[in-house]
Amino acid sequence: MRSGIRIGRIFGIDINIDWSWIIIFALVAWSLSSSFSAAHANWGLGESWFYAITAALVFFASVLAHEIAHSLVARTRGVPVKNITLFLFGGVSNIQREPPSAMAEFLIAIVGPLTSFAAGIIFLFLAWLTRPVNFGSITNLAGAFSQLNPLTTLLFWLGSINILVGTFNLVPGYPLDGGRVLRSILWGISHNLREATRWASYIGQGVAWLMIAAGIAMVFGVNIPLLGSGFINGIWLAFIGWFLNNAAQQSYQQTIMQDILKDVDVKRLMDTQPKTVAPDMRVDDLVNNYILRSGEDAYPVIRDDILMGVVTVANVKALPRQDWGLRTAGDIMTPYDRLPVVHPEEEATDAMNMLSSKRLKELFVVQGHELLGILRRKDIIRWLQVNSDASGSRV
């Protein structure tokens, strides 16, 4: 799951920015500044950059609105949303589980492009109000900009780019919105989510390979209708195709995993007899009798059947070697209130999402403060391997 730097919270949903977003923001602002300067010779460098940065900020606010629309509809359908992250290719809503029905999938998917279209129409209408122009006579972006004042230029670009985003997202390439709309239709016809996902994934990979092929052709000077040609445009299109191909494969694998883990709770997968240590155990004893012999990374620290914390290999490494005989597991452990804990009745899919999103190796299964077991990433993988083989699927 994609995370990032948290910048705020809207409608109870965390908004994050991935480091790659900085790259695309800078590229969009630089490209717009060049376009504005070329179209408006009377604009100074500062004016071009001001409107370019403003346009880029409002554009990504529009992308955020697109993702918020997905998230709000998902929540009305009972599907939890952890966060939204802006990154290199726009934005992604971290939806925690598959929608409950084909109709829910359709509504969640279609609302994003509709939001982009609505934003585009509003911006174009405002552009027309600020300076009525004959949009039908405009043949290229530079020609359009040359006829417009700064505010109209800004609004016209925002309207055009939002409609382009909405149109691109309707391409039937899973996991794009259009691919999810296609999956919802296939799901409604077949009544089989896994089968619908498989076919939507195949089509998504096909679209991705067409984009890669078109991008390579553009690099070598072939003019693709609506896309043009050129080295930079071609590389970018091929890169998007490569990303989409990987995303389609990973999304299908994730659907298989969630299907196999459906109705499976944590207590069925957890290790009920993990190796535990007492809080007064010396660190050198912990190393010699546990870490070097068992090979585990984490050891619950227990007193009177109560989980006090967890001591890990990382905790030991942070302690100078000469202090191993002087300090105890209780001295260096990670305390209970900082541990990733789950309850035994929680769904395994939620636990898997927690492990993935937080990049954890294990979760501690508790009832109150009593340790019932440990659920490790490898426990889930083992379950998936066994049950996917039994069902004839591969994970």
URVENBEL-V586188 format. One record per residue. N is the residue number from 1. RES is the residue in one letter. SS is DSSP state (H for helix, E for strand, L for the rest). PSI is psi in whole degrees, 0 to 359 (* if undefined). Layout:
n=N res=RES ss=SS psi=PSI
n=N res=RES ss=SS psi=PSI
//
This chain:
n=1 res=M ss=L psi=138
n=2 res=R ss=L psi=134
n=3 res=S ss=L psi=227
n=4 res=G ss=L psi=193
n=5 res=I ss=E psi=124
n=6 res=R ss=E psi=127
n=7 res=I ss=E psi=352
n=8 res=G ss=E psi=189
n=9 res=R ss=E psi=128
n=10 res=I ss=E psi=128
n=11 res=F ss=L psi=34
n=12 res=G ss=L psi=10
n=13 res=I ss=E psi=127
n=14 res=D ss=E psi=136
n=15 res=I ss=E psi=121
n=16 res=N ss=E psi=157
n=17 res=I ss=E psi=124
n=18 res=D ss=L psi=152
n=19 res=W ss=H psi=330
n=20 res=S ss=H psi=339
n=21 res=W ss=H psi=326
n=22 res=I ss=H psi=322
n=23 res=I ss=H psi=309
n=24 res=I ss=H psi=326
n=25 res=F ss=H psi=315
n=26 res=A ss=H psi=319
n=27 res=L ss=H psi=318
n=28 res=V ss=H psi=315
n=29 res=A ss=H psi=317
n=30 res=W ss=H psi=316
n=31 res=S ss=H psi=318
n=32 res=L ss=H psi=320
n=33 res=S ss=H psi=318
n=34 res=S ss=H psi=318
n=35 res=S ss=H psi=317
n=36 res=F ss=H psi=318
n=37 res=S ss=H psi=320
n=38 res=A ss=H psi=324
n=39 res=A ss=H psi=332
n=40 res=H ss=L psi=91
n=41 res=A ss=L psi=337
n=42 res=N ss=L psi=355
n=43 res=W ss=L psi=138
n=44 res=G ss=L psi=169
n=45 res=L ss=H psi=318
n=46 res=G ss=H psi=319
n=47 res=E ss=H psi=317
n=48 res=S ss=H psi=315
n=49 res=W ss=H psi=325
n=50 res=F ss=H psi=310
n=51 res=Y ss=H psi=329
n=52 res=A ss=H psi=314
n=53 res=I ss=H psi=320
n=54 res=T ss=H psi=315
n=55 res=A ss=H psi=317
n=56 res=A ss=H psi=319
n=57 res=L ss=H psi=314
n=58 res=V ss=H psi=324
n=59 res=F ss=H psi=313
n=60 res=F ss=H psi=335
n=61 res=A ss=H psi=324
n=62 res=S ss=H psi=320
n=63 res=V ss=H psi=319
n=64 res=L ss=H psi=319
n=65 res=A ss=H psi=321
n=66 res=H ss=H psi=312
n=67 res=E ss=H psi=324
n=68 res=I ss=H psi=322
n=69 res=A ss=H psi=314
n=70 res=H ss=H psi=312
n=71 res=S ss=H psi=318
n=72 res=L ss=H psi=318
n=73 res=V ss=H psi=321
n=74 res=A ss=H psi=316
n=75 res=R ss=H psi=325
n=76 res=T ss=H psi=339
n=77 res=R ss=L psi=12
n=78 res=G ss=L psi=16
n=79 res=V ss=L psi=116
n=80 res=P ss=L psi=146
n=81 res=V ss=E psi=121
n=82 res=K ss=E psi=311
n=83 res=N ss=E psi=174
n=84 res=I ss=E psi=134
n=85 res=T ss=E psi=128
n=86 res=L ss=E psi=131
n=87 res=F ss=E psi=195
n=88 res=L ss=L psi=319
n=89 res=F ss=L psi=19
n=90 res=G ss=E psi=255
n=91 res=G ss=E psi=162
n=92 res=V ss=E psi=135
n=93 res=S ss=E psi=127
n=94 res=N ss=E psi=79
n=95 res=I ss=E psi=128
n=96 res=Q ss=L psi=336
n=97 res=R ss=L psi=169
n=98 res=E ss=L psi=149
n=99 res=P ss=L psi=154
n=100 res=P ss=L psi=344
n=101 res=S ss=L psi=167
n=102 res=A ss=H psi=321
n=103 res=M ss=H psi=319
n=104 res=A ss=H psi=318
n=105 res=E ss=H psi=315
n=106 res=F ss=H psi=313
n=107 res=L ss=H psi=318
n=108 res=I ss=H psi=319
n=109 res=A ss=H psi=317
n=110 res=I ss=H psi=335
n=111 res=V ss=H psi=332
n=112 res=G ss=H psi=303
n=113 res=P ss=H psi=322
n=114 res=L ss=H psi=323
n=115 res=T ss=H psi=318
n=116 res=S ss=H psi=318
n=117 res=F ss=H psi=317
n=118 res=A ss=H psi=317
n=119 res=A ss=H psi=317
n=120 res=G ss=H psi=316
n=121 res=I ss=H psi=319
n=122 res=I ss=H psi=315
n=123 res=F ss=H psi=318
n=124 res=L ss=H psi=322
n=125 res=F ss=H psi=317
n=126 res=L ss=H psi=324
n=127 res=A ss=H psi=318
n=128 res=W ss=H psi=323
n=129 res=L ss=H psi=323
n=130 res=T ss=H psi=330
n=131 res=R ss=L psi=97
n=132 res=P ss=L psi=127
n=133 res=V ss=L psi=161
n=134 res=N ss=L psi=90
n=135 res=F ss=H psi=335
n=136 res=G ss=H psi=339
n=137 res=S ss=H psi=354
n=138 res=I ss=L psi=125
n=139 res=T ss=L psi=341
n=140 res=N ss=L psi=164
n=141 res=L ss=H psi=318
n=142 res=A ss=H psi=320
n=143 res=G ss=H psi=323
n=144 res=A ss=H psi=312
n=145 res=F ss=H psi=324
n=146 res=S ss=H psi=339
n=147 res=Q ss=L psi=355
n=148 res=L ss=L psi=151
n=149 res=N ss=L psi=173
n=150 res=P ss=H psi=313
n=151 res=L ss=H psi=317
n=152 res=T ss=H psi=322
n=153 res=T ss=H psi=313
n=154 res=L ss=H psi=311
n=155 res=L ss=H psi=322
n=156 res=F ss=H psi=317
n=157 res=W ss=H psi=317
n=158 res=L ss=H psi=321
n=159 res=G ss=H psi=315
n=160 res=S ss=H psi=316
n=161 res=I ss=H psi=326
n=162 res=N ss=H psi=322
n=163 res=I ss=H psi=322
n=164 res=L ss=H psi=318
n=165 res=V ss=H psi=315
n=166 res=G ss=H psi=318
n=167 res=T ss=H psi=314
n=168 res=F ss=H psi=320
n=169 res=N ss=H psi=345
n=170 res=L ss=L psi=357
n=171 res=V ss=L psi=130
n=172 res=P ss=L psi=53
n=173 res=G ss=L psi=96
n=174 res=Y ss=L psi=133
n=175 res=P ss=L psi=25
n=176 res=L ss=L psi=164
n=177 res=D ss=H psi=319
n=178 res=G ss=H psi=323
n=179 res=G ss=H psi=325
n=180 res=R ss=H psi=325
n=181 res=V ss=H psi=315
n=182 res=L ss=H psi=316
n=183 res=R ss=H psi=321
n=184 res=S ss=H psi=322
n=185 res=I ss=H psi=314
n=186 res=L ss=H psi=323
n=187 res=W ss=H psi=315
n=188 res=G ss=H psi=326
n=189 res=I ss=H psi=315
n=190 res=S ss=H psi=339
n=191 res=H ss=L psi=29
n=192 res=N ss=L psi=105
n=193 res=L ss=H psi=317
n=194 res=R ss=H psi=317
n=195 res=E ss=H psi=319
n=196 res=A ss=H psi=319
n=197 res=T ss=H psi=320
n=198 res=R ss=H psi=313
n=199 res=W ss=H psi=322
n=200 res=A ss=H psi=323
n=201 res=S ss=H psi=317
n=202 res=Y ss=H psi=315
n=203 res=I ss=H psi=320
n=204 res=G ss=H psi=319
n=205 res=Q ss=H psi=324
n=206 res=G ss=H psi=315
n=207 res=V ss=H psi=320
n=208 res=A ss=H psi=316
n=209 res=W ss=H psi=328
n=210 res=L ss=H psi=320
n=211 res=M ss=H psi=319
n=212 res=I ss=H psi=315
n=213 res=A ss=H psi=317
n=214 res=A ss=H psi=320
n=215 res=G ss=H psi=317
n=216 res=I ss=H psi=319
n=217 res=A ss=H psi=320
n=218 res=M ss=H psi=323
n=219 res=V ss=H psi=324
n=220 res=F ss=L psi=18
n=221 res=G ss=L psi=1
n=222 res=V ss=L psi=133
n=223 res=N ss=L psi=111
n=224 res=I ss=E psi=128
n=225 res=P ss=L psi=134
n=226 res=L ss=L psi=343
n=227 res=L ss=L psi=334
n=228 res=G ss=E psi=212
n=229 res=S ss=L psi=184
n=230 res=G ss=L psi=152
n=231 res=F ss=H psi=309
n=232 res=I ss=H psi=311
n=233 res=N ss=H psi=321
n=234 res=G ss=H psi=315
n=235 res=I ss=H psi=318
n=236 res=W ss=H psi=316
n=237 res=L ss=H psi=318
n=238 res=A ss=H psi=322
n=239 res=F ss=H psi=318
n=240 res=I ss=H psi=318
n=241 res=G ss=H psi=318
n=242 res=W ss=H psi=316
n=243 res=F ss=H psi=316
n=244 res=L ss=H psi=321
n=245 res=N ss=H psi=314
n=246 res=N ss=H psi=319
n=247 res=A ss=H psi=322
n=248 res=A ss=H psi=316
n=249 res=Q ss=H psi=314
n=250 res=Q ss=H psi=323
n=251 res=S ss=H psi=322
n=252 res=Y ss=H psi=316
n=253 res=Q ss=H psi=321
n=254 res=Q ss=H psi=321
n=255 res=T ss=H psi=319
n=256 res=I ss=H psi=315
n=257 res=M ss=H psi=316
n=258 res=Q ss=H psi=326
n=259 res=D ss=H psi=317
n=260 res=I ss=H psi=325
n=261 res=L ss=L psi=1
n=262 res=K ss=L psi=133
n=263 res=D ss=L psi=14
n=264 res=V ss=L psi=128
n=265 res=D ss=E psi=168
n=266 res=V ss=H psi=321
n=267 res=K ss=H psi=340
n=268 res=R ss=H psi=339
n=269 res=L ss=H psi=341
n=270 res=M ss=L psi=156
n=271 res=D ss=E psi=114
n=272 res=T ss=L psi=354
n=273 res=Q ss=L psi=59
n=274 res=P ss=L psi=154
n=275 res=K ss=L psi=126
n=276 res=T ss=E psi=162
n=277 res=V ss=E psi=158
n=278 res=A ss=L psi=152
n=279 res=P ss=L psi=336
n=280 res=D ss=L psi=8
n=281 res=M ss=L psi=132
n=282 res=R ss=E psi=149
n=283 res=V ss=H psi=322
n=284 res=D ss=H psi=326
n=285 res=D ss=H psi=320
n=286 res=L ss=H psi=315
n=287 res=V ss=H psi=310
n=288 res=N ss=H psi=322
n=289 res=N ss=H psi=346
n=290 res=Y ss=H psi=296
n=291 res=I ss=H psi=313
n=292 res=L ss=H psi=338
n=293 res=R ss=H psi=321
n=294 res=S ss=H psi=330
n=295 res=G ss=L psi=4
n=296 res=E ss=L psi=158
n=297 res=D ss=L psi=335
n=298 res=A ss=E psi=139
n=299 res=Y ss=E psi=115
n=300 res=P ss=E psi=139
n=301 res=V ss=E psi=115
n=302 res=I ss=E psi=139
n=303 res=R ss=E psi=120
n=304 res=D ss=L psi=45
n=305 res=D ss=L psi=7
n=306 res=I ss=E psi=133
n=307 res=L ss=E psi=116
n=308 res=M ss=E psi=329
n=309 res=G ss=E psi=194
n=310 res=V ss=E psi=134
n=311 res=V ss=E psi=132
n=312 res=T ss=E psi=169
n=313 res=V ss=H psi=323
n=314 res=A ss=H psi=322
n=315 res=N ss=H psi=319
n=316 res=V ss=H psi=317
n=317 res=K ss=H psi=331
n=318 res=A ss=L psi=348
n=319 res=L ss=L psi=130
n=320 res=P ss=L psi=141
n=321 res=R ss=H psi=324
n=322 res=Q ss=H psi=348
n=323 res=D ss=H psi=0
n=324 res=W ss=L psi=326
n=325 res=G ss=L psi=354
n=326 res=L ss=L psi=337
n=327 res=R ss=L psi=159
n=328 res=T ss=E psi=169
n=329 res=A ss=H psi=321
n=330 res=G ss=H psi=332
n=331 res=D ss=H psi=323
n=332 res=I ss=H psi=359
n=333 res=M ss=L psi=159
n=334 res=T ss=E psi=122
n=335 res=P ss=E psi=162
n=336 res=Y ss=H psi=317
n=337 res=D ss=H psi=355
n=338 res=R ss=H psi=9
n=339 res=L ss=L psi=147
n=340 res=P ss=L psi=108
n=341 res=V ss=E psi=152
n=342 res=V ss=E psi=164
n=343 res=H ss=L psi=154
n=344 res=P ss=L psi=334
n=345 res=E ss=L psi=356
n=346 res=E ss=L psi=152
n=347 res=E ss=E psi=142
n=348 res=A ss=H psi=330
n=349 res=T ss=H psi=321
n=350 res=D ss=H psi=321
n=351 res=A ss=H psi=319
n=352 res=M ss=H psi=317
n=353 res=N ss=H psi=322
n=354 res=M ss=H psi=317
n=355 res=L ss=H psi=317
n=356 res=S ss=H psi=313
n=357 res=S ss=H psi=327
n=358 res=K ss=L psi=3
n=359 res=R ss=L psi=50
n=360 res=L ss=L psi=157
n=361 res=K ss=L psi=333
n=362 res=E ss=E psi=158
n=363 res=L ss=E psi=149
n=364 res=F ss=E psi=122
n=365 res=V ss=E psi=119
n=366 res=V ss=E psi=155
n=367 res=Q ss=E psi=109
n=368 res=G ss=L psi=237
n=369 res=H ss=L psi=10
n=370 res=E ss=E psi=129
n=371 res=L ss=E psi=124
n=372 res=L ss=E psi=336
n=373 res=G ss=E psi=183
n=374 res=I ss=E psi=134
n=375 res=L ss=E psi=113
n=376 res=R ss=E psi=157
n=377 res=R ss=H psi=320
n=378 res=K ss=H psi=334
n=379 res=D ss=H psi=318
n=380 res=I ss=H psi=318
n=381 res=I ss=H psi=318
n=382 res=R ss=H psi=316
n=383 res=W ss=H psi=316
n=384 res=L ss=H psi=318
n=385 res=Q ss=H psi=314
n=386 res=V ss=H psi=313
n=387 res=N ss=H psi=333
n=388 res=S ss=H psi=323
n=389 res=D ss=H psi=320
n=390 res=A ss=H psi=330
n=391 res=S ss=H psi=0
n=392 res=G ss=L psi=15
n=393 res=S ss=L psi=161
n=394 res=R ss=L psi=143
n=395 res=V ss=L psi=*
//
